[in-house]
Amino acid sequence: MSKKSCSALVTVTPGREVHCTKAAGHSPAEDIHQGLLRVALSDGREVAASLVWTTTPNPWDEENLRRLT
């Protein structure tokens, strides 16, 4: 019996997508996704990073987006 993989993905930059590798362990589990990507730091090192996202807007995310613009 194989485990159904999640089809969620997020575009982090044009042409670069991060696919959900597992549930992020937060509620609601069906809408919190986590993926791994490689990032380059300003000093030239490359490290692994974890990206967590949801497709449901919430007040905390909206406030963070407001502060970024």
All heavy atoms as TSV, in Angstrom:
chain	resi	resn	atom	element	x	y	z
A	1	MET	N	N	0.838	-1.163	0.000
A	1	MET	CA	C	0.000	0.000	0.000
A	1	MET	C	C	0.885	1.229	0.000
A	1	MET	O	O	1.752	1.393	0.841
A	1	MET	CB	C	-0.877	-0.046	1.240
A	1	MET	CG	C	-1.853	1.044	1.356
A	1	MET	SD	S	-2.752	0.560	2.844
A	1	MET	CE	C	-3.975	1.690	2.946
A	2	SER	N	N	0.699	2.114	-0.962
A	2	SER	CA	C	1.529	3.305	-1.050
A	2	SER	C	C	0.807	4.502	-0.467
A	2	SER	O	O	-0.400	4.619	-0.536
A	2	SER	CB	C	1.928	3.580	-2.496
A	2	SER	OG	O	0.781	3.904	-3.243
A	3	LYS	N	N	1.588	5.384	0.124
A	3	LYS	CA	C	1.053	6.590	0.727
A	3	LYS	C	C	0.805	7.620	-0.365
A	3	LYS	O	O	1.666	7.845	-1.219
A	3	LYS	CB	C	2.077	7.108	1.734
A	3	LYS	CG	C	1.589	8.226	2.584
A	3	LYS	CD	C	2.624	8.449	3.685
A	3	LYS	CE	C	2.795	9.915	3.931
A	3	LYS	NZ	N	3.803	10.208	4.915
A	4	LYS	N	N	-0.372	8.232	-0.363
A	4	LYS	CA	C	-0.693	9.249	-1.360
A	4	LYS	C	C	0.131	10.497	-1.085
A	4	LYS	O	O	0.154	11.011	0.019
A	4	LYS	CB	C	-2.185	9.583	-1.315
A	4	LYS	CG	C	-2.589	10.563	-2.373
A	4	LYS	CD	C	-4.046	10.909	-2.267
A	4	LYS	CE	C	-4.358	11.976	-3.301
A	4	LYS	NZ	N	-5.610	12.628	-3.064
A	5	SER	N	N	0.819	10.976	-2.108
A	5	SER	CA	C	1.615	12.175	-1.908
A	5	SER	C	C	0.760	13.416	-2.111
A	5	SER	O	O	-0.230	13.412	-2.819
A	5	SER	CB	C	2.802	12.182	-2.873
A	5	SER	OG	O	2.330	12.243	-4.199
A	6	CYS	N	N	1.160	14.475	-1.463
A	6	CYS	CA	C	0.444	15.743	-1.551
A	6	CYS	C	C	0.828	16.438	-2.853
A	6	CYS	O	O	1.987	16.474	-3.234
A	6	CYS	CB	C	0.811	16.612	-0.359
A	6	CYS	SG	S	0.000	18.214	-0.363
A	7	SER	N	N	-0.151	17.014	-3.521
A	7	SER	CA	C	0.121	17.673	-4.805
A	7	SER	C	C	0.374	19.170	-4.654
A	7	SER	O	O	0.587	19.856	-5.646
A	7	SER	CB	C	-1.061	17.442	-5.751
A	7	SER	OG	O	-2.231	18.026	-5.203
A	8	ALA	N	N	0.389	19.685	-3.421
A	8	ALA	CA	C	0.587	21.125	-3.215
A	8	ALA	C	C	1.986	21.545	-3.634
A	8	ALA	O	O	2.958	20.826	-3.453
A	8	ALA	CB	C	0.355	21.479	-1.756
A	9	LEU	N	N	2.065	22.733	-4.207
A	9	LEU	CA	C	3.356	23.315	-4.546
A	9	LEU	C	C	3.251	24.823	-4.452
A	9	LEU	O	O	2.178	25.400	-4.474
A	9	LEU	CB	C	3.835	22.879	-5.931
A	9	LEU	CG	C	2.994	23.278	-7.146
A	9	LEU	CD1	C	3.442	24.614	-7.693
A	9	LEU	CD2	C	3.109	22.210	-8.198
A	10	VAL	N	N	4.396	25.468	-4.331
A	10	VAL	CA	C	4.468	26.925	-4.278
A	10	VAL	C	C	5.593	27.372	-5.211
A	10	VAL	O	O	6.619	26.707	-5.303
A	10	VAL	CB	C	4.684	27.426	-2.827
A	10	VAL	CG1	C	5.994	26.965	-2.266
A	10	VAL	CG2	C	4.567	28.923	-2.740
A	11	THR	N	N	5.370	28.460	-5.922
A	11	THR	CA	C	6.405	29.035	-6.786
A	11	THR	C	C	7.192	30.037	-5.958
A	11	THR	O	O	6.635	31.013	-5.463
A	11	THR	CB	C	5.780	29.723	-8.008
A	11	THR	OG1	O	5.011	28.759	-8.734
A	11	THR	CG2	C	6.838	30.318	-8.913
A	12	VAL	N	N	8.487	29.805	-5.790
A	12	VAL	CA	C	9.320	30.696	-4.983
A	12	VAL	C	C	9.991	31.766	-5.830
A	12	VAL	O	O	10.389	32.802	-5.321
A	12	VAL	CB	C	10.361	29.919	-4.149
A	12	VAL	CG1	C	9.667	29.097	-3.077
A	12	VAL	CG2	C	11.229	29.045	-5.016
A	13	THR	N	N	10.118	31.506	-7.103
A	13	THR	CA	C	10.622	32.463	-8.080
A	13	THR	C	C	10.222	31.908	-9.441
A	13	THR	O	O	10.008	30.695	-9.569
A	13	THR	CB	C	12.153	32.646	-7.945
A	13	THR	OG1	O	12.585	33.738	-8.728
A	13	THR	CG2	C	12.897	31.402	-8.332
A	14	PRO	N	N	10.068	32.742	-10.452
A	14	PRO	CA	C	9.646	32.200	-11.746
A	14	PRO	C	C	10.520	31.018	-12.189
A	14	PRO	O	O	11.744	31.110	-12.187
A	14	PRO	CB	C	9.799	33.386	-12.688
A	14	PRO	CG	C	9.590	34.579	-11.798
A	14	PRO	CD	C	10.240	34.195	-10.489
A	15	GLY	N	N	9.866	29.902	-12.448
A	15	GLY	CA	C	10.566	28.703	-12.891
A	15	GLY	C	C	11.068	27.805	-11.776
A	15	GLY	O	O	11.645	26.759	-12.032
A	16	ARG	N	N	10.871	28.199	-10.534
A	16	ARG	CA	C	11.330	27.365	-9.411
A	16	ARG	C	C	10.171	27.093	-8.470
A	16	ARG	O	O	9.628	27.999	-7.853
A	16	ARG	CB	C	12.455	28.063	-8.651
A	16	ARG	CG	C	13.041	27.179	-7.577
A	16	ARG	CD	C	14.341	27.717	-7.065
A	16	ARG	NE	N	14.902	26.799	-6.090
A	16	ARG	CZ	C	15.792	27.137	-5.199
A	16	ARG	NH1	N	16.248	28.363	-5.158
A	16	ARG	NH2	N	16.254	26.253	-4.356
A	17	GLU	N	N	9.804	25.834	-8.388
A	17	GLU	CA	C	8.688	25.417	-7.547
A	17	GLU	C	C	9.189	24.531	-6.418
A	17	GLU	O	O	10.156	23.794	-6.583
A	17	GLU	CB	C	7.664	24.633	-8.370
A	17	GLU	CG	C	7.034	25.444	-9.478
A	17	GLU	CD	C	6.134	24.600	-10.356
A	17	GLU	OE1	O	6.301	23.355	-10.392
A	17	GLU	OE2	O	5.276	25.192	-11.019
A	18	VAL	N	N	8.524	24.626	-5.275
A	18	VAL	CA	C	8.799	23.744	-4.140
A	18	VAL	C	C	7.555	22.897	-3.941
A	18	VAL	O	O	6.453	23.428	-3.798
A	18	VAL	CB	C	9.125	24.545	-2.862
A	18	VAL	CG1	C	9.279	23.609	-1.672
A	18	VAL	CG2	C	10.389	25.372	-3.060
A	19	HIS	N	N	7.722	21.596	-3.971
A	19	HIS	CA	C	6.605	20.665	-3.783
A	19	HIS	C	C	6.514	20.254	-2.324
A	19	HIS	O	O	7.524	20.136	-1.641
A	19	HIS	CB	C	6.797	19.425	-4.661
A	19	HIS	CG	C	6.694	19.737	-6.112
A	19	HIS	ND1	N	5.548	19.566	-6.822
A	19	HIS	CD2	C	7.601	20.250	-6.972
A	19	HIS	CE1	C	5.743	19.938	-8.069
A	19	HIS	NE2	N	6.986	20.363	-8.192
A	20	CYS	N	N	5.299	20.024	-1.872
A	20	CYS	CA	C	5.070	19.585	-0.502
A	20	CYS	C	C	5.680	18.200	-0.309
A	20	CYS	O	O	5.420	17.288	-1.081
A	20	CYS	CB	C	3.572	19.560	-0.215
A	20	CYS	SG	S	3.159	19.068	1.466
A	21	THR	N	N	6.511	18.076	0.719
A	21	THR	CA	C	7.118	16.779	1.016
A	21	THR	C	C	6.431	16.078	2.173
A	21	THR	O	O	6.529	14.863	2.297
A	21	THR	CB	C	8.616	16.926	1.352
A	21	THR	OG1	O	8.760	17.864	2.415
A	21	THR	CG2	C	9.388	17.406	0.138
A	22	LYS	N	N	5.750	16.864	3.041
A	22	LYS	CA	C	5.022	16.268	4.156
A	22	LYS	C	C	4.173	17.337	4.824
A	22	LYS	O	O	4.387	18.529	4.629
A	22	LYS	CB	C	5.971	15.659	5.185
A	22	LYS	CG	C	6.831	16.684	5.899
A	22	LYS	CD	C	7.663	16.006	6.972
A	22	LYS	CE	C	8.305	17.063	7.862
A	22	LYS	NZ	N	8.768	16.509	9.097
A	23	ALA	N	N	3.223	16.903	5.620
A	23	ALA	CA	C	2.433	17.851	6.402
A	23	ALA	C	C	3.360	18.527	7.400
A	23	ALA	O	O	4.285	17.921	7.920
A	23	ALA	CB	C	1.307	17.123	7.125
A	24	ALA	N	N	3.107	19.795	7.669
A	24	ALA	CA	C	4.009	20.558	8.529
A	24	ALA	C	C	3.794	20.317	10.013
A	24	ALA	O	O	4.547	20.805	10.831
A	24	ALA	CB	C	3.870	22.043	8.219
A	25	GLY	N	N	2.769	19.583	10.387
A	25	GLY	CA	C	2.540	19.271	11.786
A	25	GLY	C	C	1.783	20.347	12.537
A	25	GLY	O	O	1.842	20.423	13.751
A	26	HIS	N	N	1.105	21.214	11.817
A	26	HIS	CA	C	0.274	22.249	12.422
A	26	HIS	C	C	-1.162	22.022	11.979
A	26	HIS	O	O	-1.416	21.315	11.025
A	26	HIS	CB	C	0.723	23.643	11.978
A	26	HIS	CG	C	2.144	23.929	12.277
A	26	HIS	ND1	N	2.591	24.253	13.530
A	26	HIS	CD2	C	3.239	23.932	11.478
A	26	HIS	CE1	C	3.889	24.450	13.494
A	26	HIS	NE2	N	4.317	24.257	12.261
A	27	SER	N	N	-2.116	22.665	12.643
A	27	SER	CA	C	-3.524	22.511	12.243
A	27	SER	C	C	-3.948	23.680	11.387
A	27	SER	O	O	-3.461	24.781	11.575
A	27	SER	CB	C	-4.410	22.448	13.480
A	27	SER	OG	O	-4.139	21.272	14.182
A	28	PRO	N	N	-4.849	23.530	10.452
A	28	PRO	CA	C	-5.417	22.250	10.006
A	28	PRO	C	C	-4.416	21.508	9.127
A	28	PRO	O	O	-3.845	22.086	8.211
A	28	PRO	CB	C	-6.653	22.663	9.206
A	28	PRO	CG	C	-6.307	24.017	8.675
A	28	PRO	CD	C	-5.419	24.661	9.725
A	29	ALA	N	N	-4.191	20.266	9.437
A	29	ALA	CA	C	-3.147	19.487	8.765
A	29	ALA	C	C	-3.327	19.418	7.260
A	29	ALA	O	O	-2.360	19.378	6.512
A	29	ALA	CB	C	-3.110	18.077	9.356
A	30	GLU	N	N	-4.562	19.420	6.792
A	30	GLU	CA	C	-4.783	19.284	5.350
A	30	GLU	C	C	-4.398	20.542	4.573
A	30	GLU	O	O	-4.321	20.526	3.366
A	30	GLU	CB	C	-6.241	18.921	5.057
A	30	GLU	CG	C	-7.242	19.999	5.415
A	30	GLU	CD	C	-7.677	19.991	6.875
A	30	GLU	OE1	O	-7.181	19.160	7.663
A	30	GLU	OE2	O	-8.510	20.830	7.236
A	31	ASP	N	N	-4.147	21.661	5.268
A	31	ASP	CA	C	-3.830	22.895	4.557
A	31	ASP	C	C	-2.507	23.521	4.975
A	31	ASP	O	O	-2.219	24.650	4.643
A	31	ASP	CB	C	-4.964	23.909	4.754
A	31	ASP	CG	C	-4.846	25.078	3.792
A	31	ASP	OD1	O	-4.510	24.834	2.615
A	31	ASP	OD2	O	-5.037	26.213	4.229
A	32	ILE	N	N	-1.690	22.826	5.719
A	32	ILE	CA	C	-0.370	23.316	6.081
A	32	ILE	C	C	0.647	22.394	5.414
A	32	ILE	O	O	0.674	21.200	5.670
A	32	ILE	CB	C	-0.152	23.329	7.614
A	32	ILE	CG1	C	-1.221	24.144	8.297
A	32	ILE	CG2	C	1.237	23.856	7.936
A	32	ILE	CD1	C	-1.179	25.633	8.032
A	33	HIS	N	N	1.458	22.956	4.542
A	33	HIS	CA	C	2.383	22.167	3.734
A	33	HIS	C	C	3.823	22.547	4.058
A	33	HIS	O	O	4.095	23.659	4.489
A	33	HIS	CB	C	2.108	22.413	2.250
A	33	HIS	CG	C	0.675	22.217	1.885
A	33	HIS	ND1	N	0.133	20.969	1.687
A	33	HIS	CD2	C	-0.337	23.098	1.721
A	33	HIS	CE1	C	-1.148	21.099	1.388
A	33	HIS	NE2	N	-1.455	22.384	1.408
A	34	GLN	N	N	4.737	21.609	3.815
A	34	GLN	CA	C	6.147	21.853	4.053
A	34	GLN	C	C	6.951	21.272	2.906
A	34	GLN	O	O	6.682	20.168	2.435
A	34	GLN	CB	C	6.584	21.207	5.370
A	34	GLN	CG	C	8.040	21.427	5.693
A	34	GLN	CD	C	8.410	20.851	7.046
A	34	GLN	OE1	O	7.652	20.115	7.656
A	34	GLN	NE2	N	9.587	21.193	7.524
A	35	GLY	N	N	7.922	22.027	2.454
A	35	GLY	CA	C	8.813	21.564	1.400
A	35	GLY	C	C	10.235	21.976	1.703
A	35	GLY	O	O	10.485	22.890	2.488
A	36	LEU	N	N	11.185	21.304	1.090
A	36	LEU	CA	C	12.600	21.597	1.293
A	36	LEU	C	C	13.189	22.205	0.035
A	36	LEU	O	O	12.817	21.846	-1.078
A	36	LEU	CB	C	13.352	20.321	1.661
A	36	LEU	CG	C	12.880	19.634	2.934
A	36	LEU	CD1	C	13.611	18.305	3.099
A	36	LEU	CD2	C	13.090	20.514	4.136
A	37	LEU	N	N	14.111	23.123	0.223
A	37	LEU	CA	C	14.804	23.716	-0.905
A	37	LEU	C	C	16.218	24.063	-0.505
A	37	LEU	O	O	16.558	24.127	0.669
A	37	LEU	CB	C	14.062	24.941	-1.432
A	37	LEU	CG	C	13.954	26.173	-0.532
A	37	LEU	CD1	C	13.735	27.389	-1.406
A	37	LEU	CD2	C	12.800	26.039	0.437
A	38	ARG	N	N	17.056	24.285	-1.499
A	38	ARG	CA	C	18.441	24.680	-1.280
A	38	ARG	C	C	18.519	26.185	-1.497
A	38	ARG	O	O	17.989	26.705	-2.479
A	38	ARG	CB	C	19.344	23.975	-2.290
A	38	ARG	CG	C	20.800	24.293	-2.145
A	38	ARG	CD	C	21.589	23.664	-3.257
A	38	ARG	NE	N	21.246	22.255	-3.365
A	38	ARG	CZ	C	22.119	21.280	-3.551
A	38	ARG	NH1	N	23.382	21.559	-3.681
A	38	ARG	NH2	N	21.727	20.042	-3.638
A	39	VAL	N	N	19.157	26.878	-0.571
A	39	VAL	CA	C	19.287	28.330	-0.691
A	39	VAL	C	C	20.755	28.723	-0.629
A	39	VAL	O	O	21.567	28.058	0.017
A	39	VAL	CB	C	18.492	29.090	0.400
A	39	VAL	CG1	C	17.008	28.851	0.263
A	39	VAL	CG2	C	18.958	28.710	1.784
A	40	ALA	N	N	21.092	29.802	-1.323
A	40	ALA	CA	C	22.447	30.348	-1.309
A	40	ALA	C	C	22.473	31.545	-0.366
A	40	ALA	O	O	21.671	32.466	-0.500
A	40	ALA	CB	C	22.866	30.766	-2.709
A	41	LEU	N	N	23.386	31.506	0.606
A	41	LEU	CA	C	23.540	32.611	1.539
A	41	LEU	C	C	24.424	33.688	0.922
A	41	LEU	O	O	25.149	33.445	-0.045
A	41	LEU	CB	C	24.143	32.105	2.852
A	41	LEU	CG	C	23.350	31.012	3.575
A	41	LEU	CD1	C	24.106	30.553	4.821
A	41	LEU	CD2	C	21.964	31.498	3.938
A	42	SER	N	N	24.392	34.863	1.503
A	42	SER	CA	C	25.162	35.981	0.946
A	42	SER	C	C	26.663	35.732	0.989
A	42	SER	O	O	27.407	36.321	0.205
A	42	SER	CB	C	24.820	37.281	1.688
A	42	SER	OG	O	25.103	37.143	3.071
A	43	ASP	N	N	27.125	34.840	1.868
A	43	ASP	CA	C	28.559	34.529	1.919
A	43	ASP	C	C	28.949	33.408	0.953
A	43	ASP	O	O	30.081	32.940	0.951
A	43	ASP	CB	C	28.986	34.186	3.343
A	43	ASP	CG	C	28.343	32.919	3.879
A	43	ASP	OD1	O	27.620	32.233	3.130
A	43	ASP	OD2	O	28.563	32.614	5.072
A	44	GLY	N	N	27.990	32.951	0.137
A	44	GLY	CA	C	28.282	31.937	-0.877
A	44	GLY	C	C	27.983	30.512	-0.462
A	44	GLY	O	O	27.981	29.610	-1.298
A	45	ARG	N	N	27.728	30.280	0.814
A	45	ARG	CA	C	27.407	28.918	1.256
A	45	ARG	C	C	26.012	28.533	0.789
A	45	ARG	O	O	25.145	29.376	0.641
A	45	ARG	CB	C	27.456	28.809	2.774
A	45	ARG	CG	C	28.833	28.940	3.354
A	45	ARG	CD	C	28.825	28.809	4.869
A	45	ARG	NE	N	28.065	29.932	5.424
A	45	ARG	CZ	C	27.340	29.865	6.532
A	45	ARG	NH1	N	27.254	28.742	7.223
A	45	ARG	NH2	N	26.691	30.921	6.975
A	46	GLU	N	N	25.807	27.240	0.548
A	46	GLU	CA	C	24.482	26.712	0.221
A	46	GLU	C	C	24.012	25.866	1.391
A	46	GLU	O	O	24.777	25.071	1.945
A	46	GLU	CB	C	24.521	25.866	-1.047
A	46	GLU	CG	C	24.741	26.680	-2.289
A	46	GLU	CD	C	24.615	25.837	-3.548
A	46	GLU	OE1	O	24.651	24.590	-3.465
A	46	GLU	OE2	O	24.492	26.439	-4.619
A	47	VAL	N	N	22.751	26.062	1.783
A	47	VAL	CA	C	22.186	25.331	2.916
A	47	VAL	C	C	20.783	24.855	2.559
A	47	VAL	O	O	20.157	25.377	1.634
A	47	VAL	CB	C	22.134	26.197	4.195
A	47	VAL	CG1	C	23.530	26.572	4.658
A	47	VAL	CG2	C	21.294	27.428	3.984
A	48	ALA	N	N	20.310	23.876	3.302
A	48	ALA	CA	C	18.934	23.410	3.140
A	48	ALA	C	C	18.022	24.324	3.947
A	48	ALA	O	O	18.386	24.808	5.014
A	48	ALA	CB	C	18.806	21.972	3.630
A	49	ALA	N	N	16.829	24.557	3.416
A	49	ALA	CA	C	15.840	25.377	4.113
A	49	ALA	C	C	14.489	24.680	4.025
A	49	ALA	O	O	14.207	23.950	3.080
A	49	ALA	CB	C	15.750	26.764	3.483
A	50	SER	N	N	13.674	24.926	5.026
A	50	SER	CA	C	12.326	24.385	5.054
A	50	SER	C	C	11.357	25.529	4.842
A	50	SER	O	O	11.467	26.571	5.483
A	50	SER	CB	C	12.080	23.723	6.411
A	50	SER	OG	O	10.735	23.304	6.504
A	51	LEU	N	N	10.420	25.336	3.943
A	51	LEU	CA	C	9.403	26.335	3.652
A	51	LEU	C	C	8.057	25.768	4.062
A	51	LEU	O	O	7.705	24.658	3.675
A	51	LEU	CB	C	9.416	26.655	2.154
A	51	LEU	CG	C	8.361	27.626	1.648
A	51	LEU	CD1	C	8.603	29.012	2.228
A	51	LEU	CD2	C	8.397	27.681	0.133
A	52	VAL	N	N	7.320	26.498	4.874
A	52	VAL	CA	C	5.993	26.081	5.325
A	52	VAL	C	C	4.992	27.082	4.789
A	52	VAL	O	O	5.207	28.288	4.880
A	52	VAL	CB	C	5.930	26.018	6.867
A	52	VAL	CG1	C	4.526	25.687	7.346
A	52	VAL	CG2	C	6.928	24.993	7.395
A	53	TRP	N	N	3.887	26.578	4.214
A	53	TRP	CA	C	2.886	27.476	3.667
A	53	TRP	C	C	1.483	26.910	3.814
A	53	TRP	O	O	1.298	25.734	4.046
A	53	TRP	CB	C	3.176	27.818	2.216
A	53	TRP	CG	C	2.909	26.712	1.232
A	53	TRP	CD1	C	1.764	26.530	0.509
A	53	TRP	CD2	C	3.789	25.662	0.833
A	53	TRP	NE1	N	1.879	25.427	-0.297
A	53	TRP	CE2	C	3.108	24.879	-0.120
A	53	TRP	CE3	C	5.080	25.294	1.204
A	53	TRP	CZ2	C	3.687	23.765	-0.713
A	53	TRP	CZ3	C	5.653	24.182	0.606
A	53	TRP	CH2	C	4.953	23.438	-0.331
A	54	THR	N	N	0.519	27.810	3.687
A	54	THR	CA	C	-0.890	27.454	3.708
A	54	THR	C	C	-1.574	28.146	2.534
A	54	THR	O	O	-1.090	29.166	2.049
A	54	THR	CB	C	-1.563	27.866	5.031
A	54	THR	OG1	O	-2.938	27.491	4.976
A	54	THR	CG2	C	-1.479	29.348	5.282
A	55	THR	N	N	-2.672	27.597	2.114
A	55	THR	CA	C	-3.437	28.241	1.043
A	55	THR	C	C	-4.632	29.002	1.593
A	55	THR	O	O	-5.385	29.607	0.838
A	55	THR	CB	C	-3.927	27.198	0.018
A	55	THR	OG1	O	-4.706	26.218	0.703
A	55	THR	CG2	C	-2.755	26.530	-0.674
A	56	THR	N	N	-4.796	28.983	2.912
A	56	THR	CA	C	-5.898	29.696	3.552
A	56	THR	C	C	-5.361	30.958	4.220
A	56	THR	O	O	-4.536	30.862	5.131
A	56	THR	CB	C	-6.567	28.810	4.613
A	56	THR	OG1	O	-6.996	27.601	3.987
A	56	THR	CG2	C	-7.755	29.506	5.238
A	57	PRO	N	N	-5.794	32.135	3.773
A	57	PRO	CA	C	-5.319	33.370	4.418
A	57	PRO	C	C	-5.721	33.404	5.891
A	57	PRO	O	O	-6.778	32.908	6.261
A	57	PRO	CB	C	-6.039	34.482	3.650
A	57	PRO	CG	C	-6.535	33.855	2.397
A	57	PRO	CD	C	-6.729	32.394	2.693
A	58	ASN	N	N	-4.855	33.971	6.701
A	58	ASN	CA	C	-5.175	34.149	8.121
A	58	ASN	C	C	-4.626	35.503	8.569
A	58	ASN	O	O	-3.766	36.077	7.910
A	58	ASN	CB	C	-4.646	32.978	8.957
A	58	ASN	CG	C	-3.142	32.876	8.911
A	58	ASN	OD1	O	-2.449	33.801	9.307
A	58	ASN	ND2	N	-2.635	31.751	8.428
A	59	PRO	N	N	-5.109	36.041	9.682
A	59	PRO	CA	C	-4.692	37.375	10.119
A	59	PRO	C	C	-3.187	37.533	10.317
A	59	PRO	O	O	-2.616	38.567	9.994
A	59	PRO	CB	C	-5.442	37.560	11.440
A	59	PRO	CG	C	-6.629	36.669	11.336
A	59	PRO	CD	C	-6.161	35.484	10.541
A	60	TRP	N	N	-2.520	36.501	10.826
A	60	TRP	CA	C	-1.077	36.593	11.048
A	60	TRP	C	C	-0.338	36.768	9.719
A	60	TRP	O	O	0.538	37.623	9.596
A	60	TRP	CB	C	-0.602	35.338	11.779
A	60	TRP	CG	C	0.838	35.394	12.192
A	60	TRP	CD1	C	1.363	36.082	13.247
A	60	TRP	CD2	C	1.929	34.742	11.547
A	60	TRP	NE1	N	2.713	35.891	13.301
A	60	TRP	CE2	C	3.093	35.068	12.268
A	60	TRP	CE3	C	2.043	33.917	10.436
A	60	TRP	CZ2	C	4.356	34.591	11.918
A	60	TRP	CZ3	C	3.296	33.443	10.089
A	60	TRP	CH2	C	4.433	33.787	10.831
A	61	ASP	N	N	-0.690	35.965	8.703
A	61	ASP	CA	C	-0.068	36.093	7.387
A	61	ASP	C	C	-0.376	37.446	6.761
A	61	ASP	O	O	0.488	38.079	6.157
A	61	ASP	CB	C	-0.559	34.987	6.433
A	61	ASP	CG	C	0.028	33.628	6.781
A	61	ASP	OD1	O	1.117	33.590	7.378
A	61	ASP	OD2	O	-0.614	32.629	6.453
A	62	GLU	N	N	-1.620	37.879	6.880
A	62	GLU	CA	C	-2.003	39.174	6.304
A	62	GLU	C	C	-1.205	40.314	6.922
A	62	GLU	O	O	-0.770	41.219	6.225
A	62	GLU	CB	C	-3.514	39.406	6.485
A	62	GLU	CG	C	-4.392	38.427	5.718
A	62	GLU	CD	C	-4.197	38.497	4.218
A	62	GLU	OE1	O	-3.991	39.600	3.680
A	62	GLU	OE2	O	-4.256	37.432	3.571
A	63	GLU	N	N	-0.983	40.260	8.228
A	63	GLU	CA	C	-0.179	41.299	8.896
A	63	GLU	C	C	1.274	41.266	8.429
A	63	GLU	O	O	1.890	42.294	8.179
A	63	GLU	CB	C	-0.268	41.139	10.418
A	63	GLU	CG	C	0.585	42.110	11.200
A	63	GLU	CD	C	0.266	43.585	10.958
A	63	GLU	OE1	O	-0.852	43.906	10.490
A	63	GLU	OE2	O	1.133	44.425	11.249
A	64	ASN	N	N	1.841	40.077	8.290
A	64	ASN	CA	C	3.211	39.974	7.786
A	64	ASN	C	C	3.318	40.537	6.375
A	64	ASN	O	O	4.273	41.253	6.057
A	64	ASN	CB	C	3.669	38.520	7.791
A	64	ASN	CG	C	3.954	38.016	9.189
A	64	ASN	OD1	O	4.267	38.787	10.089
A	64	ASN	ND2	N	3.853	36.727	9.382
A	65	LEU	N	N	2.367	40.229	5.514
A	65	LEU	CA	C	2.383	40.758	4.160
A	65	LEU	C	C	2.226	42.272	4.145
A	65	LEU	O	O	2.876	42.968	3.373
A	65	LEU	CB	C	1.259	40.111	3.317
A	65	LEU	CG	C	1.488	38.639	2.985
A	65	LEU	CD1	C	0.221	38.049	2.370
A	65	LEU	CD2	C	2.669	38.488	2.043
A	66	ARG	N	N	1.381	42.798	5.019
A	66	ARG	CA	C	1.185	44.246	5.089
A	66	ARG	C	C	2.491	44.944	5.466
A	66	ARG	O	O	2.865	45.961	4.895
A	66	ARG	CB	C	0.111	44.588	6.120
A	66	ARG	CG	C	-0.247	46.076	6.164
A	66	ARG	CD	C	-1.086	46.438	7.360
A	66	ARG	NE	N	-0.386	46.255	8.630
A	66	ARG	CZ	C	0.577	47.075	9.102
A	66	ARG	NH1	N	0.972	48.100	8.394
A	66	ARG	NH2	N	1.146	46.834	10.266
A	67	ARG	N	N	3.241	44.370	6.412
A	67	ARG	CA	C	4.499	44.980	6.845
A	67	ARG	C	C	5.589	44.897	5.782
A	67	ARG	O	O	6.510	45.704	5.773
A	67	ARG	CB	C	4.983	44.335	8.137
A	67	ARG	CG	C	4.151	44.755	9.333
A	67	ARG	CD	C	4.697	44.235	10.634
A	67	ARG	NE	N	4.489	42.797	10.690
A	67	ARG	CZ	C	5.274	41.946	11.324
A	67	ARG	NH1	N	6.332	42.381	11.965
A	67	ARG	NH2	N	5.006	40.658	11.352
A	68	LEU	N	N	5.506	43.912	4.891
A	68	LEU	CA	C	6.510	43.759	3.850
A	68	LEU	C	C	6.354	44.727	2.688
A	68	LEU	O	O	7.286	44.949	1.932
A	68	LEU	CB	C	6.494	42.325	3.305
A	68	LEU	CG	C	7.030	41.266	4.266
A	68	LEU	CD1	C	6.759	39.883	3.714
A	68	LEU	CD2	C	8.504	41.465	4.498
A	69	THR	N	N	5.169	45.280	2.528
A	69	THR	CA	C	4.925	46.160	1.381
A	69	THR	C	C	5.028	47.619	1.752
A	69	THR	O	O	5.082	48.015	2.867
A	69	THR	CB	C	3.553	45.892	0.775
A	69	THR	OG1	O	2.548	46.027	1.774
A	69	THR	CG2	C	3.492	44.504	0.171
